[in-house]
Amino acid sequence: MSHNLLKGKTGIIFGALDEKSLAWNIAEKCYEEGAQFTLSNTPVALRFGQLEKLSEKCNATIIPADATKVDELQTVFSKSIDLMGGKIDFVLHSIGMSHNVRKKLSYSDLNYDYFVKTLDISAISFHRMLQTAYKLDAIKEWGSVVGLSYIAAQRTLTGYNDMADAKALLESIARSFGYIYGRDKKVRINTISQSPTPTTAGSGVKGMEGLMDFTNRMSPLGNASASECADYCVTLFSDLTKKVTMQNLYHDGGFSNMGMSLNAMQMYNKAMDCDCD
Ligand SMILES: NC(=O)c1ccc[n+]([C@@H]2O[C@H](COP(=O)([O-])OP(=O)(O)OC[C@H]3O[C@@H](n4cnc5c(N)ncnc54)[C@H](O)[C@@H]3O)[C@@H](O)[C@H]2O)c1
């Protein structure tokens, strides 16, 4: 059911690949809530993903860009402003990639070229996006920028590898740029720290299924789904959260404040009692 929370608002959504993507779910909800936006992803993702389908559904123009390239980001912002008739209201950064994760290299055996690439794609791209928007003065006063993060930025979770470092940097950029953008142009910047979710990027993490079961058992409200993440994101793009900025906001069913739950303890005890060989 639509509440028209984004009626009249315009934006850019980076990182929708297929129906499972968090950005895909967010784009659908933004559209339902009355927003108009452009979509962006890499040329490779456009070839192998299903972005065309989303573009038709949401009546959104696709502007290809590699988020590690400033000139391509400038094009996305400039074209979006032209297409939507002026400065925009919101930006979603939903981008992450690690070759170390993909190639199953462990954190104690990282390839440093891949490591630099992980940081560049998954975190520095957020700064690049913000700096581009700031210099072009592309975002309206009281506009909102959201990046997607994960609790591995604060706590060590086996298998998350160098993406943990990327998320720590991403959240730090939200604070540092959040101060400057808020002070100078009244634009807010936050990250949502989302539960593990079965997407293409998510499924690359070693032991993802077990991790999702664990966090689900540990969270009093259970894991947050992609669709629930989209609902939360809509509130952050709406005028109902105008004074929320520089925050990392947990959207994880309570997982981040748990130590041990009854549900997880029961599972653990069962495993201890089992006659395993
Ligand atoms: N799935 C999860 O469990 C989970 C949990 C918390 C946070 N996140 C974060 O959510 C975001 C979206 O991931 P997702 O789970 O929806 O997976 P996804 O695979 O659907 O999305 C990742 C996107 O990043 C894009 N991308 C990769 N390199 C790029 C580049 N150089 N330039 C522009 N785009 C590039 C991909 O094309 C893809 O669309 C990521 O930041 C991810 O770390 C995911």
The ligand as an SDF file (V2000), in Angstrom:
LIG
                    3D

 44 48  0  0  0  0  0  0  0  0999 V2000
   23.0270   -9.1550    0.7930 N   0  0  0  0  0  0  0  0  0  0  0  0
   23.4240   -8.9310    2.0350 C   0  0  0  0  0  0  0  0  0  0  0  0
   23.4610   -9.8410    2.8820 O   0  0  0  0  0  0  0  0  0  0  0  0
   23.8110   -7.5400    2.4490 C   0  0  0  0  0  0  0  0  0  0  0  0
   23.7580   -7.1910    3.8070 C   0  0  0  0  0  0  0  0  0  0  0  0
   24.1470   -5.9070    4.1960 C   0  0  0  0  0  0  0  0  0  0  0  0
   24.5860   -5.0050    3.2230 C   0  0  0  0  0  0  0  0  0  0  0  0
   24.6380   -5.3820    1.8940 N   0  0  0  0  0  0  0  0  0  0  0  0
   25.1310   -4.4060    0.9120 C   0  0  0  0  0  0  0  0  0  0  0  0
   24.0830   -4.0470    0.0350 O   0  0  0  0  0  0  0  0  0  0  0  0
   24.6660   -3.5490   -1.1710 C   0  0  0  0  0  0  0  0  0  0  0  0
   23.9650   -4.2000   -2.3580 C   0  0  0  0  0  0  0  0  0  0  0  0
   24.2710   -5.5760   -2.4250 O   0  0  0  0  0  0  0  0  0  0  0  0
   23.1900   -6.7050   -2.7170 P   0  0  0  0  0  0  0  0  0  0  0  0
   23.2280   -7.6500   -1.5710 O   0  0  0  0  0  0  0  0  0  0  0  0
   21.9110   -6.1190   -3.1110 O   0  0  0  0  0  0  0  0  0  0  0  0
   23.8590   -7.4990   -3.9270 O   0  0  0  0  0  0  0  0  0  0  0  0
   23.8490   -7.2480   -5.5180 P   0  0  0  0  0  0  0  0  0  0  0  0
   24.8760   -8.1860   -6.0490 O   0  0  0  0  0  0  0  0  0  0  0  0
   22.4840   -7.3690   -6.0470 O   0  0  0  0  0  0  0  0  0  0  0  0
   24.3440   -5.7300   -5.6650 O   0  0  0  0  0  0  0  0  0  0  0  0
   25.6930   -5.3390   -5.7220 C   0  0  0  0  0  0  0  0  0  0  0  0
   25.7780   -4.3360   -6.8580 C   0  0  0  0  0  0  0  0  0  0  0  0
   27.0580   -3.6960   -6.9260 O   0  0  0  0  0  0  0  0  0  0  0  0
   27.2610   -3.3970   -8.3160 C   0  0  0  0  0  0  0  0  0  0  0  0
   28.6440   -3.0590   -8.6030 N   0  0  0  0  0  0  0  0  0  0  0  0
   29.7480   -3.8510   -8.4640 C   0  0  0  0  0  0  0  0  0  0  0  0
   30.8450   -3.1810   -8.8890 N   0  0  0  0  0  0  0  0  0  0  0  0
   30.4250   -1.9400   -9.2830 C   0  0  0  0  0  0  0  0  0  0  0  0
   31.0870   -0.7970   -9.8100 C   0  0  0  0  0  0  0  0  0  0  0  0
   32.4200   -0.7830  -10.0300 N   0  0  0  0  0  0  0  0  0  0  0  0
   30.3520    0.2950  -10.1280 N   0  0  0  0  0  0  0  0  0  0  0  0
   29.0000    0.3040   -9.9260 C   0  0  0  0  0  0  0  0  0  0  0  0
   28.3260   -0.7470   -9.4160 N   0  0  0  0  0  0  0  0  0  0  0  0
   29.0310   -1.8600   -9.1060 C   0  0  0  0  0  0  0  0  0  0  0  0
   26.8350   -4.7160   -8.9650 C   0  0  0  0  0  0  0  0  0  0  0  0
   26.6960   -4.6090  -10.3780 O   0  0  0  0  0  0  0  0  0  0  0  0
   25.5400   -4.9930   -8.2240 C   0  0  0  0  0  0  0  0  0  0  0  0
   24.4440   -4.3870   -8.8750 O   0  0  0  0  0  0  0  0  0  0  0  0
   26.1600   -3.8440   -1.0720 C   0  0  0  0  0  0  0  0  0  0  0  0
   26.8290   -2.7000   -0.6120 O   0  0  0  0  0  0  0  0  0  0  0  0
   26.2120   -4.9250   -0.0180 C   0  0  0  0  0  0  0  0  0  0  0  0
   27.4530   -5.0250    0.6150 O   0  0  0  0  0  0  0  0  0  0  0  0
   24.2350   -6.6180    1.5030 C   0  0  0  0  0  0  0  0  0  0  0  0
  1  2  1  0
  2  3  2  0
  2  4  1  0
  4  5  1  0
  4 44  2  0
  5  6  2  0
  6  7  1  0
  7  8  2  0
  8  9  1  0
  8 44  1  0
  9 10  1  0
  9 42  1  0
 10 11  1  0
 11 12  1  0
 11 40  1  0
 12 13  1  0
 13 14  1  0
 14 15  2  0
 14 16  1  0
 14 17  1  0
 17 18  1  0
 18 19  2  0
 18 20  1  0
 18 21  1  0
 21 22  1  0
 22 23  1  0
 23 24  1  0
 23 38  1  0
 24 25  1  0
 25 26  1  0
 25 36  1  0
 26 27  1  0
 26 35  1  0
 27 28  2  0
 28 29  1  0
 29 30  1  0
 29 35  2  0
 30 31  1  0
 30 32  2  0
 32 33  1  0
 33 34  2  0
 34 35  1  0
 36 37  1  0
 36 38  1  0
 38 39  1  0
 40 41  1  0
 40 42  1  0
 42 43  1  0
M  CHG  2   8   1  16  -1
M  END
$$$$
